[in-house]
Amino acid sequence: MGLDAYRFSISWPRLLPKGKISEGVNKDGLRYYNNLINELLSNGMQPFVTLFHWDCPLALEKEYGGFLSPQIIKDYWDYADLCFREFGDRVKHWITFNEPYSYSTYGYASGYLAPGRCSKEVSASCIPGNSATEPYMVSHNQLLAHAAAVNLYRKKYKKPQKGKIGITLVTNWMVPYSRSKSDIAAAHRAIDFTLGWFMNPLTYGDYPDSMRALVGDRLPKFSKKQSRMVKGSLDFLGFNYYTANYASDAHLRSTGYLSSTTDSRVNLTVSRNGTLIGPATDFPSFYVYPKGIREILIYIKEKYRNPIIFITENGFGESNNSSLPLQEALKDDRRIDFYLRHLWYLRRAIENGVDVRGYFAWSLLDNFEWANGYTMRFGSYYVDYKDGLKRYAKHSTIWFKKFLKN
């Protein structure tokens, strides 16, 4: 395809099956990632490595509740130290966490993703939790673990290994439902409660004012030392963008119970006056809004001191079409259109002064899409799940190859 970088995640429990360095390292796991990194480099590909993509070791979940406890910070530090030590001579770009917002919100507020916790009022099928407090605790511990790992890398590894370290965040672009001041404020608030939740501490050392005002005592506080450690703890920002919403002001909470998902007092929709915000994809709640990638990048530039940015995910989801003849299944013209339009607006953002250094499409291959399993296909390569996982280039692969060559 002519690609020059590959982003992948290291699985914490694959390297440390019991979660802790003191409980032993899985040598087969180390060998697996060493082989992968060496093979990438031998083919001219830079590895971009994510340390945590939502697979917390079960042993730590059982011992102290995983990211619900500040105990996780030390164990994550040890795990990061192992990765820097074993792979950092060849890996020059590290990402501490992938989408901490998604992990906190869908794992602890809605219960949609692992570990599947939420308040009983949200869902009777959840593991009993607290949607009003746990997402904030988990996010706080993720931020502190991130800062601890960055501090470790900068003190011990950055100079000899000459690498960079950052974090990957996500938000939808928020379009005010109307031109009213209240809806414009609501759109800003919605971004505060997704992106700002993490980017504000990373840039300024504390949570956004809107979160402090609306969440109150349920929002954890940083000590002065923690605030100093979190502030500025990124060499670059990884950013994932897929879609957009209309945002309108919700004067009152939409439910009778507290949850991090309603604290922002914003109503999010995908249609206005009967018209969708953009063409639907097959992935629930993802609608095509290419202009949003430029808008949110300019927003980040202006609000968060123009960080270096890598687009770490941007992609188009289709339903599993394995029932179609292969040649039909490879026709993914909607994905080509998606990439073309988003890359056009990405170029506009760069022309507007946003410091974007790279772009990763999600994804190279059809893969296991978390709670959606194999029912969704995001890949530019078709994977035949019925025939030994054979891979076939979709039309978007051919388009991308020509695009990069030109």
N, C-alpha and C positions, 0 to 999 in steps of 0.2 A: 504493500500500500504506500510505501514511502514515509511511514511514520518514524519519528525519531525519539519518542518517549513512550513509556508504558506505566500506567498507574495500577498498583495492586495493593492489597492489604495483607499484613502479617496477622495470623490468628494467634492471639495470646495463649489460649489453651493448647494450641498445637506445639508451641515451644515449651510452655510450662503447664503440663496437664493438671497439676494441683493448684495452679495460679501463683505459686510462690517460688522464688528462686531457691529457697532453702529446702523445698520438697523435690528438687531435681529437675534437670533440663532434658528434654526429649531430643537426643542427638539426630534422630531421623528428621525431625522438624527443621533443625539447623541445616542439615544437608539439603533438604528440599529447597529452602530459600536461597542457600548459597548457589545451588545449581541453577535456579531461575535467574538470579542476579547475574551470574557469570555468562549465562546464555544470552541474556538481553544485551550485555555490554559487548559480547563478541559479535553481535549483529548490529552494533551502532545505535543501540537504544538506551536512553537514560532511564533508570528506575526511579519512579516517584513513589515513595512507600508510606502508606497509612498504617499507623500503629494500632488504632482501635476503630473497628467498624462494627460495633454493637455486640461482639461475642465475648461477654464477660465470663471468665472461668466459673463453672458451676460450683466448684469448691468454695469460692469466695462469696458467691450468692448465699450458699448454705451457712457459711461461718458468720458473716456479719451483714448480709443484705447487699453485697456488691457496692454499687455507687451510691446507695443510700447512706453509707457510712464514710466518714473521713479516713478510716483505716485503709481505704482503697488507694489513697494517694501514695503511701509508701510502697505498696505492692506494685502499683503502676510504674512508679519511679524505678524499681528494681527491674521490671520487665523492659522498660525503655532503655535502661543502662545495658542490659543484655543485648538488645538489638543494635544499639550504637556501637557496642564493642565488637560484635560479631560481623556486622554488615557495613558499618559506617565508613570503612576504607574505600568502598565502592559506591555507596548510596550518598548522593549529594543533595537530595531534597527529601525531607521528612515532614510528614503530616501527623500531628499527634492524635486528632480525633476527626472522624467524619460525621458531620451534621449532629453535633450535640443537642441541638433543638429537637430533632426527630427522635433521638434516643430518649430524651426526657419526656417529651409530650406524648408520643405514641406508645412508649413503654410504661409510663407511670401516670398519665392523665386519662387517656382514652383506653389504654390496655390493648390496643390493636397490634402492637409489636411486642416481642420479648422484652422484659419478663412478664408482660401482660397484667400489670397491676393497675387498679383504679378504685375510686370510691364505689360503694355498692349502689349509690343512686345513678351512677353512670352506666353500669352494666352488672348484672348478676353473674355473668360468666367470667368476670375478672378474678384474678387472685386479689383478695381484699387488700386495698391500699388507701391512699388519701390523695385524690386528684388536686386538692387545694394546696398541699404542702410538698409532697414528694417530688414533683417535677422541678421545683425550685432547689430542693436539697441536692438532687442528682446533678443538675446543671452547675451548681456551686462547686460540687466536688469534682466535676469534670474540668471546670476552669482552673481549680487549684492543682489538679493532677497535671493538666497541660502546662501550667506555669512552672511547676516543679521539674518537669521533663525538659522544658526549654532552658531553665536555669542550669540544670545538669549538663545539657549539651553545650551551652555557651561556655561554661567554666572548664569542662573536661575534654570535649571532643571537637568543637568548632575550629579551633586553630590548627590542630594537626590534620583534621579530615577535610577542612575547607568546604563544609556543607552549609545548608540553610534549613531552617525549621519553621513551620507554620501550622495552621489549623484550617480545616475546611468547614465553612458555614453555608447555610442555605436560607433563602427566603423566596416567596413569590413576590413579584412586583405588585404593588397595591395602587389601583386606580380609584380616585375619589368617585363615589357613585353620582354625586352632583357637584356643582361649583360652590356649594355652601361652605362656609368656614368650618362648620362642625364635621362635614364629611371629609374635607381636606385634612383636618386635624386627626380624624379617625384613621385615614390612610397612613399618616406618619406614625400614629400609635401602633397600628398593626405591624409595621416594620420594626418598631421598638421591641415588640413582644416576640419577634422571631429572630431577626438579625441583631438588633441593638442589645438584646439580652446578653449576647456574648461579645459583640464588637465594642460596645461601650466600655465594659471593664477592660478589654484588651487595649483600648486607645486611651481611656481617661481614668481607669482605676476603680470605676463603680458602675452600678446598674443605671439605666436611663431614669430620669426624673419621673417620667410617666409611670414606670413600673413601681418605683418607690411610693408614689402617691396612691396607686390603685391596689397594690398588693399589700402594702403596709408591713406589719410584723411577720407575715408569712414569708417575706423575701429575706434570705440570709444576709448578714452583713460581713463585709471584709474588714479584718483588722488593718491597721495602718501598714504593717509589714506585708500582709497578703496583698493589699492594694498595690503597693510598690512592686511586688513580684509579678502580679498579673499585668499591670500596665506596661505596654511596650513589648510584651512577650511573644512577638512574632516577627520573623524576617519577611514573610509574605503571607497573603491571604489566599487560601483555596476557596473558590466560590462555585456553588452548584445552582444552576438556574433551569427551570422547566416551564413555568407557567405564571399566570397572573390572576388576580381577583379584583372585583369591585368591592370597595370598602365604604360602609356608611356608619354613621354614629349610632350607637345603641345607648340610649339614655339610661336604661336600667339593664341589669343582668338578665340574660335570656332564660336562665334557669333559676330554680329556687335554692340551688346548692352552689357551693364555691368550687371552682375549678380553674386551673391555669389557662384552660382553653377559652374561658369567658371573661377573665379578669381585664382584658384590654377594652371591654365595652365597645366592641366593633362587630358589626354584622358583615360577613363575607359572602359574596354571591358570585356566580359566573355569568349572570345575564342581567340586562338592563332594558326595561321596556320591551321585553320579549325577545331581545337579540342577545345571542351568546357573545362573550368577550372575544372569542376566536374559534376556529374550527376545532372540533372534538378530536382527541386521540382515542385509542381504545383503552388507555389507562384511566381509571376513574379519577375525576377531578383535575386532570391535566388537559388544558386547552391551549392551542397554539397562539402565543402572543409574542412574536419576535421582538417588537419594539421594546418590550420590557427589559431585555438584557442590557440595552443601552441605558435606559432610564435608571435602573438600579445601580449600574456601575458608576454613573455620574453622581448619583446620590451618595454612594460609598466614598467616592473621591472627595466630594465636598464636605461630608460630615465626619469622615474618619481619616483625615490627613493624607489622602492620596496614597494608600499602601500599594506595594507591588502585588499584582493579582495574577493567579493562574485560574482559568476556568477549569475546574476539576470534573464537572459533569454537566452535560447538556445533551438531551436526547429525546427520542420519540418512541412511544410504546405501542405495540400492536398485539392483538390477541393471538394466542397460539393457533397458527394456521396449518398445523401438520396434516390436516385432512385434505388440504389442497394438493394438486399435482405439484411437484417440486418447482418446476419452472414458473408456475403461478406464484408460489410462496416467496420466490426470490424477487418479485416485483414490488419494491418498497418505495415507490415514487413519492409518497407523502413524506417519507423520512428524508429523501433528497431535498424536497422543497423546504422542510424544517431546517436542515443544516444550512442550506443556501441563504435563507432569510436571516437566521440567527448570526451567521458569520458576517453578513452584510452590516447588520446593526452593531456587531462587535467591532468591526472596522470603524464605524462611525464613532463609537465610544473612544477608541484609541485616538482618532483624529481630534476628539474633544479633550484629550489630555489624560485619559485614564491609563494607568501604567500596567497594561496587560502584557504578560510575558509568554503565555502559552494557553493552549486550548485542548482539552480532552473530551472526546465524544463519549457519551454513555449509550452503547458500550461496543467494544470490539466484537464480542460474541453474545448470542442469546445465552442467558444464564438464570440462576435461581434468584428470583426477585422477591426475597423476603416473604412477607405474608401472602404474596401472590404466587409464590412458587414458580412452576414452569408454565403457568397460564398466560404469561406475558412475554413478548419478545422485544427487547430493546437493541439487539445486536445488528451490526452491519454484516456479520457473518451468520448465516443460518446454521443452527445445530440440529441435526437429525437425532432426536431423542429415542427413536425407535430402531436406529441402525448404528449402534456403536459410537454415537456422538460424532458422526462424520460432519465435516464443516463445508459449507458452500458459500461462495461470495454472492451477496445480494447486490442488486443494482446500485445501492448506496456505496458499497465498497468500491465499485468501478468508478463511480462519480468522484468519490473522495480521492482516489489515486490520481485521477486526471487533475483535480483541483490542486492537489499538492504539487504535482509536476509543473503546473503552469504558474 
